[in-house]
């Protein structure tokens, strides 16, 4: 197994992680931004107001994007296991 092959394998893994986690992170970022704008305009500084909407949005995002996220991770793992003979000689 060459160095380029290991780097390529790590690159595919990191890319898969970014693709799978990206929609949930962007959703949490947008909801957090909207909540902080709401807090700044109304001057309500309640801590639970910052966390509860983000938790709900992330849970809804997992429900919506969950099947796609699982399919992407299974595809990566299947590709990894199918090419196992290239890793171990």
Secondary structure, 3 states (H helix, E strand, C coil): CCHHHHHHHHHHHHHHHHHHHHHHHHHHHHHHHHHHHHHHHHCCCCHHHHHHHHHHHHHHHHHHHHHHHHHHHHHHHHHHHHCHHHHCC
